[in-house]
């Protein structure tokens, strides 16, 4: 299974509270509609940290990279991607195989 972690930094001029609300309440309404995605989580710090390289980290699980590409190729995937691009100044995608030792 493929896990994609997206590290996001908010756009200039957007407050931390606005970004936090977007990441936890608005964006998931679009992201959870992407076909083929097996799991989705959003992680946002409890308080602002100006020294942090990101303001949120999303986690997405896919059966394969082909499934991820197919999901983001749909209208729902394009809408979620455009929404993220509209709110994040930068996004770094980390592709990984997750190994759970304690759950």
C-alpha positions as a printed NumPy array, in Angstrom:
array([[  0.   ,   0.   ,   0.   ],
       [  1.219,   3.496,  -0.855],
       [  1.116,   6.259,   1.738],
       [  1.461,   9.885,   0.658],
       [  2.225,  12.565,   3.234],
       [  1.735,  16.124,   1.995],
       [  3.493,  18.845,   3.959],
       [  1.694,  22.146,   3.387],
       [  2.648,  25.738,   4.175],
       [ -0.154,  28.298,   4.084],
       [ -0.242,  31.129,   1.577],
       [  1.178,  34.52 ,   2.488],
       [ -1.486,  36.729,   4.079],
       [ -3.575,  33.808,   5.345],
       [ -3.775,  33.653,   9.137],
       [ -2.96 ,  30.469,  10.999],
       [ -6.556,  30.24 ,  12.272],
       [ -7.947,  30.599,   8.736],
       [ -5.592,  27.908,   7.456],
       [ -6.361,  25.599,  10.379],
       [-10.101,  25.953,   9.726],
       [ -9.594,  25.27 ,   6.018],
       [ -7.414,  22.196,   6.674],
       [ -9.674,  20.647,   9.311],
       [-13.153,  21.651,   8.126],
       [-13.264,  22.814,   4.514],
       [-10.679,  20.834,   2.543],
       [-11.696,  17.385,   3.867],
       [-15.157,  17.866,   2.307],
       [-13.429,  17.736,  -1.094],
       [-10.536,  15.394,  -0.327],
       [-12.708,  12.597,   1.067],
       [-14.563,  12.397,  -2.272],
       [-11.476,  11.363,  -4.27 ],
       [-12.192,   7.904,  -5.733],
       [ -9.887,   5.063,  -4.749],
       [ -8.377,   6.668,  -1.676],
       [ -8.234,   4.087,   1.144],
       [ -7.591,   6.446,   4.055],
       [ -7.215,  10.131,   4.783],
       [ -5.999,  12.088,   7.808],
       [ -5.167,  15.736,   8.376],
       [ -2.663,  16.816,  11.029],
       [ -2.528,  20.456,  12.116],
       [ -0.47 ,  21.772,  15.067],
       [ -2.458,  22.818,  18.12 ],
       [ -0.828,  26.24 ,  17.979],
       [  1.086,  28.24 ,  15.421],
       [  4.824,  27.699,  15.171],
       [  6.45 ,  30.298,  12.872],
       [  9.656,  28.197,  12.726],
       [  7.899,  25.129,  11.368],
       [  8.46 ,  24.343,   7.68 ],
       [  4.784,  23.386,   7.33 ],
       [  1.405,  24.296,   8.784],
       [ -0.305,  20.933,   8.134],
       [  0.454,  17.389,   7.055],
       [ -2.137,  15.302,   5.28 ],
       [ -1.89 ,  11.52 ,   5.049],
       [ -3.474,   9.571,   2.203],
       [ -3.426,   5.819,   1.546],
       [ -3.734,   4.217,  -1.887],
       [ -3.514,   0.652,  -3.195],
       [ -0.863,   1.803,  -5.692],
       [  0.571,   4.84 ,  -7.426],
       [ -1.661,   4.024, -10.392],
       [ -4.708,   4.264,  -8.103],
       [ -3.464,   7.624,  -6.78 ],
       [ -2.974,   9.006, -10.284],
       [ -6.387,   7.727, -11.362],
       [ -8.059,   9.294,  -8.3  ],
       [ -6.444,  12.679,  -8.85 ],
       [ -7.354,  12.48 , -12.544],
       [-11.075,  12.559, -11.726],
       [-13.146,  15.722, -11.335],
       [-13.161,  15.163,  -7.564],
       [ -9.39 ,  14.745,  -7.502],
       [ -8.829,  17.835,  -9.628],
       [-11.151,  19.875,  -7.378],
       [ -9.293,  18.77 ,  -4.22 ],
       [ -5.918,  19.485,  -5.824],
       [ -7.015,  22.939,  -6.968],
       [ -8.372,  23.702,  -3.5  ],
       [ -5.064,  22.72 ,  -1.879],
       [ -3.112,  24.808,  -4.408],
       [ -5.361,  27.802,  -3.666],
       [ -4.61 ,  27.662,   0.073],
       [ -1.029,  26.394,   0.271],
       [  2.032,  28.348,  -0.83 ],
       [  3.969,  25.091,  -1.   ],
       [  3.223,  21.383,  -0.855],
       [  5.84 ,  18.665,  -0.569],
       [  4.656,  15.111,  -1.248],
       [  6.487,  12.299,   0.533],
       [  5.753,   8.834,  -0.899],
       [  6.287,   5.971,   1.54 ],
       [  5.512,   2.433,   2.522],
       [  4.191,   2.515,   6.074],
       [  5.445,  -0.04 ,   8.599],
       [  3.406,  -0.065,  11.823],
       [  5.162,  -1.323,  14.966],
       [  2.57 ,  -0.303,  17.584],
       [ -1.07 ,   0.467,  16.8  ]])
